Amino acid sequence: MRFGDLVNKAKKVVDQRGGTDALKQDAEELKDIARGRGTAQDKAKRAAEALKDPGAPGGERRERPREPRG
């Protein structure tokens, strides 16, 4: 796979999850989980659950309008 293809795929995933703001919120949420109390197993479960919902905790998933192909 070419590097440019990998970059494009990463951009697509970030956009699907709500953009860079949602990505930053996810990172903060994971950081809080990692620093929190509990076993590694508990933290892994909370982190997996947190990643199912992009962005801030309890936030709605925002779909970005799709750009027309052409």
PyMOL commands that set and color helices and strands:
alter all, ss='L'
color gray80, all
select helices_A, chain A and resi 3-16+19-35+40-51
alter helices_A, ss='H'
color red, helices_A
deselect
rebuild
show_as cartoon
